[in-house]
Amino acid sequence: LRPFIIGVTSCLESLRSSISKAALSLIKTLAVHLKGKINGELGCVFPSVLKRASESSFLSAEADEVLHVLIEAAAPHAVIRTLSQHVSARRLQAKIAFALTYCVERNAECASVFRGRAGRTALDLTLATLDVCIRGGHPDARLYAKRCLSCLIDVLGSDGLEKPMRAYPDLFAFEESGNASVY
C-alpha cells in the first residue's frame, strides 16, 4: 500500500489541477474502502491534502472533504499524532486546527479517546497542537482552537483539562480569558 500511496500523493502535488483532483478522489475512495487500515499511511497523505486544503483554489473544498473522510476512516489517536507532527508549518495551522477540531468533535461521545495512557498522550498532543495554532495567530486557527477546547471541556469537564492545560500557558490563558467557552 505504501508505494501506491506515495504515487498518489505525488499526483496530488501536481500543478495540473485535473491530476490533483483525480488524486484527491482516489485518496477519498481509498480511505472509504480501507477504513481502519489507513492509519499507517496518514503521514504520507495528510501533508499533501492539508497543503491542497489551505490553498485558495477550487480544490480546497475537495481537499476539505478528503480530510473529513480520512479522519472518519482512521483511528483518532493516529489522526492526532499525524496532525501534531505537521503543526510547525504556519501556513497549514488553520487547516490543522480545522482537522483536529473535526476529529475531537467526531469522537466527543467516546470519552475513552482521552482516557488511559494512550488517551493522555492524545490529549497532550491535542493541547500542544492547539497551543501552537493559537500562538501562530491565524484567525481561523484560533476559531477552530476555540471550538476544539469547548468540545474538550464538554467531554472531560474543566477539572479534567485544568492540569494538562497548565503545561501550555498560552492555551491556558486563551481558555481562562473566556475565548474558548463559546462556539
N, C-alpha and C positions, 0 to 999 in steps of 0.2 A: 504493500500500500504506500509506503514512504516514497519510492521513486515516482509513482504515479502522482501523488500529492505535490511533490516538488515540481513536476512538469506542469501541472495545472496552475500552481502558484506562479510559475514563471510566465504563463499565458495571462494571468491576472494582471501582471505588471506591464503588459504590452501597451504601447502607445496607441494602438488601434483599438478604438472603443468596441468594435464588434467582437474582437477576440476577447477583450476583458469581460464583456457582458456574457459571452458564452462560458468563460471560465467561472464567473460568479454563479451562473445557472448550474454548472456541473458540480461546484462545491456544495451548493444548496441540495442538489439531488443526492450527492454522496452522504451528506450529513443526515438526511432523512432516512436513507436506507442503511446506514452504518451506525445507527443510534447506539450509543454506549461504546462503540469500538473506535471512535474518532478522538478520544482523549489524548492519545499519544501523538496525534498529528496537529493538535491545536497550535503548537509552537511554530509550525511551518505556515499554517493557514492564517492565523489571526493578524500578524503584522501587515500582510498584503491587503486583507479585507478591511482592516482598520484604516489603512492608508487610502484606499478607494472610498471608504465611507466619509473620510474627512475632507475629501476634495469637493470643490464646487462644480459638480457636473451632474448630468442625468444619471450617472452610475452610482451616485452616493445613496439614493433611495434604495436601489437594488442591493447595494452593499450593506445597508442597514438591515434589510430583510434577511440577508445571509447571516449577519451577526445574530439575529434573533433565532434563526434555525440552528446555528451552531451551538448557541447557549442552551437551547432546548434538547439538543442531541447529546451533549457532553455532560459529564459529572460536574456539579458546581465547584468542587474543590479544584478540578483541573482547569476550569474556566478562570477562577480567581487567581490561581497560581500563574497562568499564562498571561493574564492581563497585567498582573503586578510586575512581570518581567519586562514589559514594554512601556511602562508609565514614564520613563525618563525622557521619552521623545515628546517635547512640549506640544508639537502640532497634533499629536494623537490623544492628548489628555482629555479633551472633551468627549471624544468617542469612547475612550476607555471608561470614563465615568458613566457614560450612557450605557455601555455594555455591562459594567459592574452593577449598576442600578437595576437593570433588567434581570440580571442573574439573581440578585438578592430578592427583588420583588417576586420573581417567579418561584423562588424557594422559601418564601416567607412563612408559609403554613407548615413547613418542615423545619422546625427549630433545631432539629438534630444536626443540621448542616453546620451550626456554630457551637455544637456541644462536643465534649470529649477532646482528646488530644488533637485529632485532625481538625475538629471544629474550631478549637482555639487558634490553631495555625491559620485556618481560613479566615477567621475573624481578624487576626493580627495583620495578615496580608491585605485584607479588605480595608482596614483602617489606615494602614501605611499607604496604600494606593490612593485612597481618598485624600489623605493628608498632602501628598504630592500634587494631586489635582487642584486642591484648594490653594496651595502656595503658588501654583502656576498662574492663577488669577484669571483664567479664561471664564467669562460669564456663564457659558453653557456647562462647563465643568463644575462650577460652583453650584449651579442649579441642580444638576444631577447628583452631586455630592449631598446636597440638602435632602433630596428625595431618598437617597440611599440611607443616610443617617436616620431619617424619620422612620423608615421601614425597619431598620435595625433596632431602634428604640421600641417600636411596636412589638417586635419579635422577642427581644431579650429583656426589655424593660430598661429604664435609665440606670437602675442599680447594676444590671448585668453588663452595661457598657462603660460605666464610670471608671473602673480600674483600668481596663485595657486602653481607654482613650487618653489616660494621663500620660502615656508614653509619647503622645503626639500633641504637643502644646498648641500648634496652630489649629488642629482639628478640634481639640477640646475647647479652645476659645471660640471657634466658629459655632460649635454646638451650644456653649454656655451663653453666647450673645443672643440666642433665640433664632439664629439663622436656620437651624436645622429642624425647628419644631413645626414648621408649616409646609404643606405641599405647595 
